Amino acid sequence: MKWKKGTMIFIGVLIVAITAWDVFVLVDGGTESSISHVMIAWAYRFPIFPFLMGVLCGHLFWRMPQTKELDKIQGDRK
């Protein structure tokens, strides 16, 4: 269970850090310095980039083997 909690904390810190960075550079450097703009520019320059982002999202959100936690979540929805 300690690894799960560590993973949850890591994800939370990552989200806060990315958000803080994006707000900081957006305010200080304008739209062209935002994460979104940089990623869109990369997508235009390197068409493989959006494909790789799709692979990454597929990896993160693809179904995993059923667990007790997922069973409980599904049971709560009924």
C-alpha positions in Angstrom: 0.0 0.0 0.0 2.9 2.4 0.6 3.8 2.3 -3.1 0.2 3.2 -4.1 0.2 6.2 -1.7 3.6 7.2 -3.1 2.3 7.0 -6.7 -0.7 9.1 -5.8 1.5 11.7 -4.1 3.9 11.7 -7.1 1.0 12.2 -9.6 -0.4 15.0 -7.5 3.0 16.8 -7.2 3.5 16.4 -10.9 0.1 17.9 -11.7 0.8 20.8 -9.4 4.3 21.4 -10.8 3.1 21.3 -14.4 0.3 23.7 -13.7 2.5 26.1 -11.7 5.1 26.1 -14.4 2.5 26.6 -17.2 0.9 29.5 -15.3 4.3 31.1 -14.5 5.6 30.9 -18.1 2.3 32.0 -19.5 2.2 35.1 -17.3 5.9 35.9 -17.7 6.6 34.7 -21.3 3.3 34.9 -23.1 1.3 32.2 -25.0 4.3 31.0 -27.0 6.0 29.8 -23.8 3.1 27.7 -22.6 3.2 23.9 -22.5 0.2 23.7 -24.9 1.8 26.0 -27.5 5.1 24.1 -27.4 3.4 20.8 -27.7 1.2 22.0 -30.6 4.4 23.4 -32.4 6.1 20.0 -31.8 3.0 18.3 -33.4 3.3 20.4 -36.5 7.1 19.9 -36.7 7.1 16.2 -35.8 3.9 14.4 -36.7 5.0 11.4 -34.7 4.7 13.4 -31.5 0.8 13.3 -31.3 1.0 9.6 -32.1 3.4 9.1 -29.3 1.1 11.1 -26.9 -1.7 8.7 -28.0 0.5 5.7 -27.2 1.3 7.3 -23.8 -2.4 7.9 -23.0 -3.3 4.4 -24.2 -0.7 3.0 -21.8 -2.0 5.1 -18.9 -5.7 4.4 -19.4 -5.9 1.0 -21.0 -7.7 -1.6 -19.0 -5.7 -3.5 -16.4 -6.5 -6.8 -14.8 -9.5 -6.5 -12.5 -8.6 -5.6 -8.9 -10.6 -5.5 -5.7 -10.6 -1.7 -5.8 -12.0 -1.6 -9.4 -14.6 -4.2 -8.3 -15.7 -1.9 -5.5 -15.9 1.2 -7.7 -18.0 -0.7 -10.2 -20.2 -2.1 -7.5 -20.7 1.5 -6.1 -22.0 2.7 -9.5 -24.8 0.1 -9.7 
